[in-house]
Amino acid sequence: MDTILRIIQVILALSILVIFHEFGHYTFARLFKIRVEQFYLFFPPAIFKWKPKKSDTEFGIGSIPLGGFCKISGMIDESLDTNQMKHDPQPWEFRSKPAWKRLFVMSGGVLFNFILAFILFSAIMNTWGTQYLKNSDAKYGIEVNDLAKEIGFRSGDKILSFDGEAIDDFNDLQVTLARNQAKTATVIRQGDTINIDIDPVYIPAILNTPGMFAPATPIAIASVPDTSINASANLLANDRFISVDTVKVVTLYELKSALNLYKGKRVDFRFLRGDQIKTIPLQVSENATIGVLLASDISDMNITRIDYNFFSSIPAGWDKFSSTLSNYIKELGLIFQPKTQAYKSVGSFIAIGKIFPTSWDWRIFWNICAWLSVMLGVMNLLPIPGLDGGHILFTLYEIITRKKPSDRFLINAQIVGMAILFLLIFVAFGNDIMRLIN
């Protein structure tokens, strides 16, 4: 059922994005009186098609849910329909219009994707606002995984900046470290400010190892199994750790460190229960465990919440769109740097599906749609024949040089571009399959 729900979300999200993208091409084509022969969601064979009276456009839904298309008369596109090029240009054809108009038609899809992302981000701000943990409010510092520890970070560190750039949102720590390929991290460790030099060799691992940093939080008892070595102790759910013997304990990393000091011993643990302090002797196993399940207690963590009205949500939505666009361009740049191995993170529809939750949440759904809309817009700007960016590049060349590329050149370029795109799709699916295998 989880997989089915994710598939539904992927198809719905991509359908919205594709329709909006192709409608951008359609809008500018109709604005400049260019005939649009077909407007399809998904690819043929068609399961539904309709041509309104007095319209030159056939609208339809295909049976292969991998995108969509807007077939513009007199344009060499992925359909490679060269028959239309055998007759003289007609007034309603794309090729008969001046270059500046063709540039707008080709840019329309990207422009509409960016507009959609901006609208969605603004609507999300207006409806749900935003909430996040400020990095400066992570008062207990970070919990680190093995990779972060190997790089030089320690649980309890408070990260101040990467290469002098302060990070506002705690959740952005790892992605900023990778995206900017930071060379130095400045942290507070046990009251001292120190710099951690980050070896560039770790960048590939940082990109492909999620969960480097988690906010350190106070811990409490969740439950005590009947088989626990401390099952008979007077422990209750929500008892919050204060100390182990004389060692102060608040967070998980502090508890682990303390338990290692008392392996095989019976020592006094102090807990906060409600507004009372309880001292309970517990047995520590030889493996440095006490046989209880733990839970994070985030009751005293300061989560920043910001609400927006209609007017304030517009600039907030623009800021979110701008930062998302800038960050994605940086991330895309990493893919073309082989040393980062960021190409290994490229994924297909399988990877996209995994970012959707297994339960329906409209806020998350629209956030992902907005992010994917930015991604689709940027990807289509790549100067690859077959993508909008390739058409835009050739049109800009024509505007600058006043020389229009020949139809033969455009057809051959389209074939090369399609080959490149199929190669990229092959790599994306290959990466997904390897991730499934591993």
N, C-alpha and C positions, 0 to 999 in steps of 0.2 A: 504493500500500500504506500509506503514511503517513496519508493521509486516511481510509482504511478503519479503521485502528487508532484514530485519534482519534474517529471516529464510534462505534466500539464502546465506548470509554472514556466518552464523553458519555452514551450510552444507559444503560450499566451504572451510572454514578454517579447520574444523575438518577432511575433506577429505584429505587435504594436510598433516596435521599432522599425521593422521593414516597411510597414504601411506608411509611417510618418516619413521615412527616408525617401521612398519612391514618390510620395505625394509632393515632396519638395521639388523633384524633377518635373513632375506633372504640372505643378502650379506655374513654374516659370515658363515651361513649354507653352501652356495655354495662354499665359500672359503675352507672349510674343507671337501668338497665333501659329504655333507649330503643332502639327497633327501628332497625336499620341495614338498609336494603333492598338496597343494592349496595355492594361494595367492589372497585374496579377499578384495576389498573395500566394506564395509557394510556386512550385514549378509544375509544368504540364507533365502528364495528361490532366486535363481539367476535370474537376468533379462538379463544377458550377461555372457558368459563364452567362453574361448578360450584356446586351448592347442597346443602350437607350435609343429611342427614336431621335433622329436628327443629330446623332452623335457619331463621331468617327472612331470612338474608343470602345474596345471590348473589355469589359471588366470581368474578372474571374478569380476562382480559387483553384489552385492546382492540387495534386494528390501527393506531391513530394515536399514535405514541410522543411525545406532547407533555405528559405529566403523568399525572394520575390523579384519582380522586374517591372520596368516601365519601358515599353518598346516605342521609341520615338522615331517617327518617319524621317528617313534620310540620314540616319546616324549609324556609324559602324560600331556595334556593341558586341556583347558576348554571344549574341545569337549568330554572328558572322553571316548575316543575310546580305549577300552581295548582289542579289538580283535587282534591288532598288537602285544600285549604282549604275546600272546599264542604261538608264534613260537620263535625259537632261534634268538638272535640279528644278524642282517645282517650288513655287512661292511658299507653300506650307511646310516645306521640309527643313530639317535642322541644318543641313549643309548649305542652304541658300541664305541663311541669316548671317549678319555680321558677327565677327569674332566675339565682341563684347557681350552680345546676347547669348551666344553659345556658352560663354564662360559662366554666365549666371545660371543657365539651365544645368550645366554640369556641377556647379557648386550648390545647387538647391538642396540636394539630399543631405549633404554634410551640414549645411546651414539649418535645416529643419531638425536634424538630430540634436544639434547644439541648443536650438530653441526649446525642444522637448525636454532636454535635460534641465535647462534653467527653470522651465515651468514646473517640472516635477519636484526639483529641489525646493523651490519656493512654496509649493503646495504642502510638501512634507513639513517644512518649518512652520507654516501657518496652522497645520492640523495637529502635529505632534510635538512641535518644538524640537529641542535637542538636549541631550544629556550625555555627559561624559565625565571621566575622572581626569582632572587636571594632573599633569605630571608633578606639579609642585604640591599637590594635595595627597600624593602617595607617601604619607608621612612615615610609613614603616619601610620604605624603600622597595626594592625589587626582589623577587624570587627568580633564580636563574636555572636554566637547563644545562646539560653537559657542554653544549657548544659555547654558550655564553661564558661558562666557567673556564673553558679552555682558552677563550680569547683573552680573558683577564678580568671579567666581571665577577662580583661576589654577591651572594644573597645579603640583603641589607644595604647595598649601595643605593644612593640616591643620585640618579642621573641628572646632571645639570644641563649638559649640551653636547652636541656633536659638532666638531670643528667650529666651536664658538656659537653655534645656532641653538638657541633654546627651543625645546619642544613643548607645546602646550598640552596636547592630548596624549595621555599615557599610551593609548592603543597605537599611536603613530611611532613609537620608539623604534621598533625593529624595522618597519618599512622605510622610515627616514634614514636609518643607518645604512640600509642596503641601497636605497634609491640614490642617495648622495655619495655613496661609496666613501663614507667618512673615514678619516685617517686617525682621529683622536676623539676620545670621549672624556669629558670632565665629570667626575663623580665626587660625592661626599662619602667617605668611608670612615666610620667610627670617629666622626667629628673633623676629620682632615679632608681637605680638597686635593684630589690627585688626578693626574691625567693617565689614561690608558691608551697606549698606542695600538692601533688596530691593523694587523697585517692584511694587506689586500688579498692575500691568498684565501682568506676566509669568506670573501664576498659570495662565491657560489654557494657555500654552505648556508650562509645567512639568508640567501634568497630561497633556498629549498628546505629550510628547517624552521617551521613555525614554532611559536611558543618560547622564544628565547627569554622574554621578560614577562613576568606576571606580577601584579601588585602584591607585595607582602601584606597579609592581613592577620589580625588576631585570630587565634584558633580556639575552638571549643569542642567539647565532647558531643558527638552526634548520637552514638549508641554504644553499648557494650555487649558483644556477642556472649551467649551462654558458655561458649568454649574458651573464653578469654581467661588468661592467668589472673586477671583482676576482676573476674565476674562477681565475686562476693563483696567487692569494695563498694562503698557508698557513693557511687558515681551516678550523676543524673545528666540527661541531655541538656545542653546549653551551659554546662559548667565551663567557665572560661579560664584558660591557663594563666597563672601569674608567675609561678616559679617552680623549679625542681631543686629541692634542697636550698642551697643559697644562690643558685643560678637563676637570674631573671629570664623568664620565658614568656613571650607574647606571640611570636610568629612560628610558622612551621619550621623554618630553617634553624631558629633558636632551639626549638624542642628537639630536633634531630641532633644538634650539637650537644645538648645537655644529656640526652639519653646515651650517647656514646661515652660520656664520662662515667656513667653509672651502670654499665653492663653487668647483669647478674646480681645487682644489689637491690635492696628494699629501701626506698628513700621517701621522704615526705614531699608531696606535691601540694602546692597551694592553688586554689581555684576561687574565682569570683562567681558566687551563686546569688543572682539577684543583687542585693546590696550588702550581702554578707561574704566574708572570706572564710573558706573552708580548708582545713589542712587534712589531707588524706594520704596515708602511706600506701604506696603502690610498688609492685614488683616489676623490675626492669629485666627483660629477658637477656640472654647472652647475645641475641641478635639486635639489641638496642630497640626493642619494641615494648609496648605496654598492653597490647591486645585490645585497643579501642578503635572505633571509627571516628574520624575527625570531620569537623565542618568549619568553614570560614565564617567569621563573625564580622560583617561589614557595617554593623550598626553605627559605628563612629567614623566611617569613611565619608568624607565630604564629596558627594556627587554633585557636580555643577549642572543645574537645569535652567534652561532659557526658553521662555515662551515668546511667541511672536504674534502680532496682529497682522491683518492683511497687508498694511503698508510697510511694516518693518520686515515682513517675511520676504519682500522682493529684493532688497539689498542683501539680506542674509542668503537667499537662494542664489544670487549672483556670485557672492563670495564663495559659496560652496561649489558652484559650477566652475568658477575660475581656478580654484585650488585643485579640484579634481582633474580638470583639463591639463594644468601645468604638471601635476604629479604623474599623470598617465603618459605624457610626452617623455618625461624623464625615464619612466619605467620602460617605455618602448625603446628608448635609446640604449638601455642595458642589453636588450635582446640582440642588438647588432654589434655588441662587443663580446667576441667569443670567450675572452678570458673570464667574464662573469658567469658563463654557462647559464645565463638567464633564458636562453632558448629552450632549455629543458623544462621550463615552467609553462611554455606555450601549450595551450590545450584546445580541445574541440568542444563540441556540444556536451560531451561527457563531463569535462571540467566545469563548464558553465553550469550544468545541472547540479553539481555538488555544492555550489555556493548558495543555492536556494535551501531554505529550511524544510524540515520534514513535516511541519505543521503550517497551516496557512496563517500568514501575518502580513496584512496589507502594508504596514509601514516598511517592513523589510523588503517586500516585493517591489514597492515603488522606488525604494532606495537602490535596489539592484538594477531596476529598469533605467533609472537615471544614469547610473554608472555605466551600464552597457551602452546607453545611447551616446555617451561621450566616447567610449571605446570604439563604437561603430563609426562615429564621425571621424575620429583621428585615423583609424585604419584605412578608411576610404580616401584619406588625403595622401596616402603613400603614393609616390610617383611611379606606380606600376601600371603598365597598360592592362586594361581590364577593370581597373578600379577607377573611381572618379578622379583620383589624383593624377593618373596617367593622362586622361582626357584634358584635365586642367593644364597639365604641363605642356602638352602639344598646342593647346589654344594660346597659352601665354607666349610660347615660342612664335606662334603666328603673329600675335599682336606686336611683339618686339621686333621681329625681322621682316614682318609684312610678307612672309612667304608661307603659304599654306602647305602642310605635308600632303603628299599624294595619297589617294585612296589605297593604292597598293601598299604603301608604307604603313598606313594605319591598320590595314588588315593583317599584315605580317606582325606588326607590333602587338595587335590584339591576341594573336595566336601565341606569341612568346609570353605575353602577360598571363594568359590563361594557364600556360604550362607552369609558370612560377607560382600561381595561386594554387594549382593542384598539388604542387610540391609542398607548399606551406600547409595545406590541408592534410597531406600525408604525414608530415612531421608532427602536426598537432594530434592527429589520431594515434600516431605511434607513441607519442609521449603519454597519452591517456592510457593506452594499453599497457605500457611498461609500468605505470603507476598502479594499475589494477593487479598486474602480476606480482609486483613487489609488495 
